[in-house]
Amino acid sequence: MVTVGAIGLLVRRYLRKGRAQLIVVGLLAAFAGAMLNLAALCAFRYPQMIDEQAARLRTPELQVLAASAVATRAVDVLRAESAVTTVESTQRLGEYATLPLGDATVDSLVVYLDLDNPSYLGQTTVLERDDAGVTDPVYLPYLFKSNGGYAVGDDFTITTPRGTRTFHVAGFTTNLYLGFLTMGAIGIGLPSEGYAALADSPQPPYPTSIVQARIGDKAAINAISARVAEQLSAANDTMPPTWTWDWEMLRTAALTGPGIYAVSLVGFTLVVVLVVLMVVWFWIRGTIANDLRALGVLATVGTPARQVLAAFALPPAIVVAIGALAGVAVSYAAVPVVATSLAGQTGLPWSPGVDVVSGLVIAALLALCALALAGLAALRVLRLRPVEALAGGHRSRSFRRTLLPLAGTRGNLHLLLGIKQGLAHRAQSVMVLGVLVVVSFAAMASASLFTNAVSDRHGFMQLLVGDLGEVAAVATQDADRGDLLERIDAIPGVQRAVYKDYLQGTVGGVRGGLVIMDDFAAQRYSSVFEGREPKHPNEIALGAPLADQAGVGLGDHVELSVGPRSQDYLVVGKIATVQYAGMRANVTTGGYQRLVPDHAHHDIDIQLADDASPAAVANQVSTVAGDRLFSVTNQRQSLDSQFAVYLQMMRILAWGILTVTVLVTGLVVGLMVSTLLAAERSSFGVRKALGFTGSQLLRQLVASYLPLAVAGAVVGCVIGWFLVPRLLGVSLTSIGLANASFTIAPALAVGIALVLIAVAGLTAALGASPLLRREALDLMAG
Amino acid sequence: MTSTVNRRQPATATTSDPVILASNVSKTFAHEGVQQHVLTNLDLAIRTGEYAVVMGPSGAGKSTLLHVLSGMDAPTLGRVRVSDTEIADLSPRALTEFRRHHCGFVFQQIQLLDALSVLDNVLAVGLLADRNRRRVVTRARELLARVGIDEATQRKFPGMLSGGEAQRVAVVRALVNEPDVVFADEPTGQLNSEFSRAVLDLLSQVNAGGQTVLMVTHDVRSALRGDRVLYLRDGAIRGECVLGRRAPSGNHTAYDLVADDERRLTRLTGFLDEMGW
């Protein structure tokens, strides 16, 4: 019992003397717990919510949107497949249109849904409905509320090449395939009367079929989807172009946002956990060094070393567990921000309830890490001999060599004294150095994300989608292709208009997107990073992931299939692009006509001069050739809208990480300064008694850490400057961007280093400010 | 050997000008609503070049008196003048700078700075007042040599010194700026007799060089070094014993010195008996 009492006293003393460490470890653990909980919610609960929604809405494994005239091809293919259990074809209305989305617009295929006559598969749920007194009611996907800020009663005008349609918002809906911003088609709900009125209007939308299928064998989805897509692609002479989605594709796209959040949060949690562990390590090592005599007494009276070890290791683990649990609890306050950001893309409202088990697991995980490291740091007590401990061990300050002797070193006296003080507390100094290296590296990663993606979004989008023109159009079936191109080329601001068709095929047994052009040299920007673009009918260039999956490289031959026909092609280049997630191939028009001899172009890529307005040109295109075009898309605006969600996500992450970086720097430097002040309070009192003023002591204390903070920030920024762009490049290679190159402006790296140094300096000065107020005797008394 | 300690005119007697003048000084501490009057209406004058000793029972207020007279603490009431400066009128910063140039301290607990070597402990204080590095280094080395701290020891850190070595370094640190007054708070309290003598000898030499010494001690033998012994009890000076100038050892035989000390001891013990010591 006596031993337990002594251990209890030791723990109390250790916690009382380490209050600053306690607070910092608790706060950092709270940060880590909060970020890890948000990451866990994004990584596990969001997919669970999507799967539950899919089951509730009877979401099919495959959905096809096609002109009703060709939709039967899809139905025929699906009915012939043994793995398909249910096929449903629903007649709807569809057209390409420009939709207002908050302050922006989005160009998309719009499918009008008759909400009073719902389909069996792929159902639409009305989340909010208040159509009392609303004329021309329309029900918008939920993303228009979360991303566009619409409310019931607002006007909603849809613009098509042939005119505008004005509705009033009566509610919001959920539909997995047709409520998703970046999938290319958006379902707009109408009541039966409104739907009938639209069908009877002077310029009605096109009859469009939604073909949906349940597929029992999930492994067959990809192959069946490929066969359907090829059948429809082969029938490209009919308008409008078709869309084929499968559930895996949709699910993957829907989980991209949560995935980005989860990965980034976990990454930064690792940084924070690293800092927590460093603080715990130096806290325990410092406590043991300062309490060696007490430990010697405990050892002398026969206290088991394991009990002492536990006394050192358990408190940090408990503090981390409590901090992490608090962080987990607080993180639920940030969930609405994340949920709104994700709903802006997927159109799915999300309010995960409190997950107690997950919170406990996170706290336990972090506490275990702290326990393991604290135990490791406290291992010294197992090896401690009582005689050595009673003698106070070997004091670290009893080094024999005088570094920077005042007799022979030039320089400011207070700077020198500060540096010497830092050298005397080497463990803490190393910790400041290490923490600054880690956080400045994290800050560089965050700043790189911000500057390369958020602030230069057009540059980033060009990197991702590469060779897309600012405006795109789709020609009607009977339009004179040559005349149409000439009319568009003549529009002021148009630099060049070229035919560039987007179709689908199978390359080496792997389904992918096909881009068909007469001459790929007509592009402003080539996505080929190895080899060259195809020039001859027997040549093909492949996206890197597609080439990998097909198992072919430059110089190899690969079979390209469209519908029932196949031909052999020579791989002449590799493409870096995120289109089709890199599963894309470039083939010349001549090459494609080897498979579909009567192929005629329909997609027009319109490249603009730098100073031209895409919106104005898109209007001009509609004016001069609207009657020959199925759709005109302001591609720039459309991409802006689609990327806005991701960019917003990156903005939140970048600022969040920068904020936490600054906080961690402040906390750790503040901790170090307050620890040093507590340990050396008497020494500072003596200095003040001997004639050092408060400001001189403050400068000494700041100088004891600032050189290390400067060194840490510089080293972290330099490492970040070299490594972060390369790491980002490598990470984008996995999604097909093999030639992505990022840079960080040297001025930005210098700026980050300066900010962190300033934060460290200010925190150190603030932490040392008691030296200004407290008198010598006060300090000497402790 | 030229000694910087002896730069002043050697003082065989004190002058009449007080270097420290305390008038009606009171110091009260309050703790949890309870007031403790440590010094009460105290008047005191220490003359330039004097070696004054303060004695008294534990808790009499000796250390507090030293702190108030040196400007390390402010009196609750009263005035303190040191080297013609009313220290109560100085801002905290000015007071610190005043201490730097006019006061030297020898602490009971020695209080060397652990992070600095012996020489750096002295130089840190010396360079604070005098930016001529060469001059300060020369003076510091000379003073250290005078108290028997050799060059090898000068490179050591405080944790590696014996108690006597450490206190001698602390005295040198107090002297390096050539202060008007050296305040010594029980400088021999933790030392054996041999090291005590070395420290007291150094303070005597300093005083002989013209600097005023005000020392607090419990030790009668140490008090014999002073010209005058003040007895403090219950926060007030209850009496004083003028011992006169102790014979400098260099001008007398050892026999004379012993005889002188014995006379002084008799007088002091009589005084202390009278005070109820």
Chai-1 contact restraints between the chains, C-beta under 6 A:
chainA,res_idxA,chainB,res_idxB,connection_type,confidence,min_distance_angstrom,max_distance_angstrom,comment,restraint_id
A,R395,B,G159,contact,1.0,0.0,6.0,A-B,restraint_1
A,R397,B,D114,contact,1.0,0.0,6.0,A-B,restraint_2
A,R397,B,F157,contact,1.0,0.0,6.0,A-B,restraint_3
A,R397,B,G159,contact,1.0,0.0,6.0,A-B,restraint_4
A,S398,B,F157,contact,1.0,0.0,6.0,A-B,restraint_5
A,S398,B,G159,contact,1.0,0.0,6.0,A-B,restraint_6
A,S398,B,M160,contact,1.0,0.0,6.0,A-B,restraint_7
A,T402,B,S117,contact,1.0,0.0,6.0,A-B,restraint_8
A,T402,B,R155,contact,1.0,0.0,6.0,A-B,restraint_9
A,L406,B,D120,contact,1.0,0.0,6.0,A-B,restraint_10
A,L406,B,L123,contact,1.0,0.0,6.0,A-B,restraint_11
A,A407,B,V137,contact,1.0,0.0,6.0,A-B,restraint_12
A,L413,B,L127,contact,1.0,0.0,6.0,A-B,restraint_13
A,K420,B,A115,contact,1.0,0.0,6.0,A-B,restraint_14
A,Q421,B,A115,contact,1.0,0.0,6.0,A-B,restraint_15
A,A424,B,A115,contact,1.0,0.0,6.0,A-B,restraint_16
A,S683,B,L113,contact,1.0,0.0,6.0,A-B,restraint_17
A,V686,B,Q111,contact,1.0,0.0,6.0,A-B,restraint_18
A,A689,B,M72,contact,1.0,0.0,6.0,A-B,restraint_19
A,A689,B,F105,contact,1.0,0.0,6.0,A-B,restraint_20
A,L690,B,V125,contact,1.0,0.0,6.0,A-B,restraint_21
A,G691,B,T96,contact,1.0,0.0,6.0,A-B,restraint_22
A,G691,B,R99,contact,1.0,0.0,6.0,A-B,restraint_23
A,G691,B,R100,contact,1.0,0.0,6.0,A-B,restraint_24
A,G691,B,L128,contact,1.0,0.0,6.0,A-B,restraint_25
A,T693,B,R93,contact,1.0,0.0,6.0,A-B,restraint_26
A,T693,B,T96,contact,1.0,0.0,6.0,A-B,restraint_27
A,A776,B,M72,contact,1.0,0.0,6.0,A-B,restraint_28
A,L777,B,M72,contact,1.0,0.0,6.0,A-B,restraint_29
A,L777,B,D73,contact,1.0,0.0,6.0,A-B,restraint_30
